[in-house]
Amino acid sequence: MRVLVTGGAGFIGSHFAKRLERAGEDVVVLDKLTYSGNPANLDGTGIELVVGDICDSQAVERATEGCEAIVNFAADTHVDRSILGATDFGRTEFVGTQTLLELVRKTGMRYVQVSTDEVYGDLETGGSSRETDPLCPSSPYSVAKAAGDLHIPAYVRTFGVQACITRGSNTYGPNQYPEKLIPLFTTNALDAEPLPLYGDGRQVRDWLYVEDHCAGIEAVLRRGRAGEIYNIGGGHEVENIEVAKGIVELTGADPTLLQHVEDRPGHDRRYSLSCEKAKQELDWEPVVSFADGLAQTVAWYRENRPWWDSIKSGEHYRAYYERQYAERLENAE
């Protein structure tokens, strides 16, 4: 099978592309190579990389030549960045998804939309989100993801396309751009820099190791039913403050580096996914414990300093970090 992986030079997309290649599939990556897209994530593979935007129908058409399926990872993915400026998020998710689906409609290719648990919104009062739950996004990022998702059932019903949606929980692992909580805190700890924890740090996330996430998406690509949504969660609900303490322990950092800073606007308190559907229909479930996955991730960043040091020393990253955290850290508790 020849598969186009959009956003395949990013974090989860590159792991997925390499997973398909190991399985013997012919993989093409289409990536705009924005700040978090990194060709080095595909080093050592035979994967073809095409630089282009999923909103560009001609670029998409060229990249999908001979393909039987598209798996769409292309996205601007960080809530903090969406709060600072939301325009690009909406364009990529809404216009880009529609562009891909128009080609799918014409060619009959199979399609998987990779989405997020954040579209369900805050679950502070308990319970777990199911695929049939209404969408209640609460950040510009999650609104954009939800908007992209809404294309799928419409195209399935109207045009009969073979398309599915996956909704994954907070994913972590090697090669993740160091702005998200685990790689940010890990690399900061290794450099003896502050770990800026939002609010009281009691926000709960369901943590999913990247290879488990990719296995779930692959199961949907191969066995998912058209029009269906599949939750892909880790089953490890952990408060952010406990994640931070685990990183401090694994890196041997000074615990005083952990600093509580002003929370971000509209910060969801808890996400949780019910994944029974994926387990029953696809025979998928995560196999990596959070303790093992976190230890493996911290070890990777410790052993691959050149990969992340070049990112964090760059002007683009430093400008974002200063804008997001400088004032917060000055007023930290």
C-alpha positions in Angstrom: 0.0 0.0 0.0 1.2 3.5 -0.9 0.2 5.9 1.9 0.5 9.7 2.1 1.2 10.9 5.6 0.5 14.6 5.9 2.5 16.4 8.6 4.8 13.4 8.6 7.9 15.4 9.5 6.4 16.4 12.8 6.3 14.4 16.1 3.6 11.8 15.9 3.5 11.9 12.1 7.1 10.9 11.7 6.8 8.0 14.2 3.7 6.8 12.2 5.4 7.1 8.8 8.4 5.1 10.1 6.1 2.5 11.6 4.4 2.0 8.2 7.7 1.8 6.5 8.8 -0.9 8.9 5.6 -2.8 8.0 6.6 -2.8 4.4 4.4 0.0 3.1 5.4 2.6 0.6 5.2 6.0 2.4 5.2 9.5 1.2 5.3 12.5 3.6 3.8 15.9 2.7 4.9 18.5 5.2 4.9 22.3 5.1 8.0 22.3 7.4 6.8 25.0 9.7 8.7 25.5 13.0 7.9 22.0 14.3 8.3 20.0 11.1 11.8 18.6 11.0 13.3 16.6 8.1 15.8 15.1 10.6 12.9 13.1 12.1 12.9 11.0 8.9 16.7 10.5 8.8 17.7 6.9 8.1 14.5 6.0 6.3 13.6 5.6 2.6 10.5 7.8 3.0 9.9 10.4 0.3 9.5 13.9 1.7 7.5 16.4 -0.3 7.5 20.0 0.9 4.0 21.5 0.6 0.8 22.8 2.2 -2.3 20.7 2.6 -4.3 23.8 1.7 -2.7 23.7 -1.8 -4.8 21.3 -3.9 -2.1 21.0 -6.6 0.6 20.1 -4.1 -1.7 17.6 -2.5 -2.6 16.1 -5.9 1.1 15.7 -6.8 2.0 14.1 -3.5 -0.9 11.6 -3.6 0.0 10.2 -7.0 -0.4 6.4 -6.8 -1.5 6.5 -3.2 -4.3 4.4 -1.7 -4.7 6.2 1.6 -4.1 9.5 3.3 -3.5 9.8 7.1 -3.7 13.5 8.1 -1.5 14.6 10.9 -0.9 18.1 9.5 -1.8 20.7 12.2 -0.7 23.5 14.3 -0.9 21.7 17.6 0.0 23.8 20.6 -2.8 25.4 22.7 -0.4 28.1 24.0 0.5 29.2 20.5 -3.2 29.2 19.5 -3.9 31.6 22.3 -1.1 33.9 21.1 -2.5 33.8 17.5 -5.2 31.5 16.1 -5.4 32.4 12.4 -3.1 29.7 11.1 -4.8 27.0 13.2 -8.2 27.5 11.6 -6.8 27.6 8.1 -4.8 24.4 8.4 -7.6 22.4 10.1 -10.6 23.6 8.2 -9.4 24.5 4.7 -6.6 21.8 4.7 -8.9 19.0 5.7 -11.5 20.0 3.1 -8.8 20.1 0.4 -7.7 16.6 1.3 -11.3 15.3 1.4 -12.1 16.8 -2.0 -9.2 14.7 -3.5 -10.4 11.6 -1.5 -13.9 12.1 -2.9 -12.6 12.2 -6.5 -10.1 9.3 -6.2 -11.8 6.9 -3.7 -8.7 6.8 -1.4 -9.1 5.8 2.2 -8.7 8.6 4.7 -7.9 8.9 8.5 -8.2 12.2 10.3 -6.0 12.4 13.3 -7.7 14.5 16.0 -7.5 15.1 19.7 -9.4 14.5 23.0 -9.4 18.2 23.5 -12.4 18.6 21.1 -14.6 17.1 23.9 -13.6 19.8 26.4 -13.2 19.8 30.1 -14.3 16.8 32.2 -13.6 18.2 35.6 -16.7 16.6 37.2 -15.7 13.1 36.3 -16.4 10.4 33.7 -14.7 9.7 30.3 -15.5 11.0 26.9 -17.1 8.6 24.4 -17.1 8.9 20.6 -20.8 9.8 20.7 -20.4 12.8 23.1 -21.0 16.3 21.8 -18.0 18.5 21.0 -17.3 21.3 23.4 -13.8 22.7 22.6 -12.5 25.5 24.8 -9.3 26.8 23.1 -8.6 28.2 19.6 -6.6 25.0 18.9 -9.4 22.6 19.9 -12.0 24.7 18.0 -9.9 24.3 14.9 -9.5 20.6 15.4 -13.3 20.2 15.9 -14.0 22.2 12.8 -11.8 19.9 10.7 -13.4 16.8 12.3 -16.9 18.0 11.3 -16.0 17.6 7.6 -15.6 13.8 8.0 -19.2 12.7 8.7 -20.5 15.2 6.1 -18.3 13.8 3.4 -19.1 10.2 4.4 -22.8 10.8 4.3 -22.9 13.0 1.2 -20.2 11.5 -1.0 -19.7 8.0 0.5 -16.0 8.5 1.2 -14.0 5.9 3.2 -13.0 8.1 6.1 -12.5 7.7 9.9 -11.5 9.9 12.8 -9.1 9.1 15.6 -9.0 11.2 18.8 -5.9 10.7 20.8 -5.0 11.8 24.3 -1.9 13.7 25.4 1.0 12.0 23.5 4.6 12.1 24.5 7.9 10.4 23.5 11.1 11.0 21.6 11.4 13.7 18.9 8.6 15.9 20.4 9.2 19.6 19.8 10.3 21.0 23.2 7.4 23.4 23.8 5.0 20.7 25.2 5.1 19.9 28.9 7.2 16.7 29.0 9.9 17.7 26.5 9.9 21.3 27.8 10.4 20.3 31.4 12.9 17.5 30.6 15.2 19.7 28.5 14.9 22.6 31.0 15.7 20.2 33.9 18.7 18.9 32.0 19.9 22.5 31.6 19.1 23.5 35.2 16.5 26.0 34.0 13.1 26.7 35.7 10.2 24.4 35.1 7.2 26.8 34.6 4.1 24.9 35.9 0.8 26.5 35.1 -1.4 27.3 38.1 -1.6 24.7 40.9 -0.4 22.0 38.5 -3.4 19.8 39.3 -4.7 19.6 35.7 -5.2 16.0 34.7 -4.2 14.6 31.4 -4.4 11.0 30.0 -0.8 10.3 28.8 -0.3 8.1 25.8 3.2 6.9 24.6 3.7 7.8 20.9 4.2 4.2 19.7 1.0 3.2 21.3 -0.8 6.1 19.6 0.7 5.1 16.3 -0.4 1.5 16.7 -4.0 2.7 17.3 -4.0 4.9 14.2 -2.6 2.1 12.1 -5.4 -0.2 13.4 -8.0 2.4 12.3 -6.3 2.8 8.9 -6.4 -1.0 8.3 -9.6 -2.0 10.1 -11.7 1.1 10.9 -15.2 1.4 9.5 -16.1 4.4 7.3 -17.7 7.2 9.2 -16.6 6.0 12.6 -14.7 7.8 15.4 -12.2 5.9 17.5 -10.8 7.2 20.8 -7.1 6.4 21.3 -6.1 7.0 24.9 -3.3 5.9 27.2 -5.3 5.0 30.3 -2.8 6.9 32.5 -4.5 9.9 34.1 -1.8 11.9 35.9 -1.8 15.4 37.3 0.7 17.8 35.7 2.5 18.4 39.0 3.2 14.6 39.3 4.5 14.5 35.8 6.9 17.4 36.7 8.0 15.7 39.9 8.7 12.5 37.9 10.9 14.4 35.4 12.8 16.1 38.3 13.5 12.7 39.8 14.5 11.1 36.5 16.8 13.9 35.5 18.3 14.4 39.0 17.4 18.1 38.8 17.0 20.5 41.8 13.4 20.3 42.9 13.4 24.1 43.5 13.5 24.5 39.7 9.7 23.6 39.7 8.0 27.0 39.8 4.2 27.7 39.8 3.4 30.4 37.3 0.3 32.2 36.1 -2.1 29.8 34.5 -3.0 30.1 30.8 -6.5 31.5 29.9 -9.3 28.9 29.7 -7.1 26.0 30.8 -9.1 22.8 30.8 -8.9 20.9 34.1 -9.2 17.3 33.0 -9.4 15.2 29.9 -10.3 11.5 29.9 -11.1 9.0 27.1 -13.2 5.9 27.0 -11.4 3.6 24.6 -13.6 0.5 24.7 -14.7 0.9 21.1 -11.1 0.7 19.8 -10.4 -2.3 22.1 -13.5 -4.2 21.0 -13.6 -3.4 17.3 -9.9 -3.0 16.5 -8.3 -5.2 19.1 -6.1 -2.3 20.1 -5.0 -1.1 23.6 -1.9 0.7 24.9 1.0 -1.5 26.1 3.6 1.0 27.5 3.1 2.1 31.1 3.5 5.8 31.9 6.4 5.1 34.2 8.3 3.2 31.5 7.3 5.6 28.7 8.5 8.6 30.7 11.8 7.0 31.6 12.4 6.1 28.0 11.5 9.7 26.9 13.8 11.4 29.4 16.6 9.0 28.4 16.1 9.9 24.8 16.4 13.6 25.4 19.4 13.1 27.7 21.1 11.1 24.9 20.1 13.4 22.0 21.0 16.8 23.1 22.1 18.1 19.6 18.6 17.4 18.3 16.8 19.7 20.8 19.6 22.1 21.6 19.6 23.4 18.1 15.9 24.0 18.3 16.0 25.7 21.7 18.9 27.9 20.8 17.2 29.2 17.7 15.6 32.6 17.4 12.1 31.3 16.7 12.0 29.2 19.8 13.6 31.8 22.0 11.1 34.5 20.9 8.2 32.2 21.7 9.6 31.1 25.1 10.2 34.7 26.1 6.8 35.8 25.1 5.1 32.9 26.9 7.1 32.5 30.1 9.4 35.5 30.8 6.8 37.6 32.7 5.3 34.5 34.3 8.6 33.4 35.6 9.4 36.9 37.0 6.2 36.6 39.1 6.5 32.9 39.9 5.7 31.6 43.3 
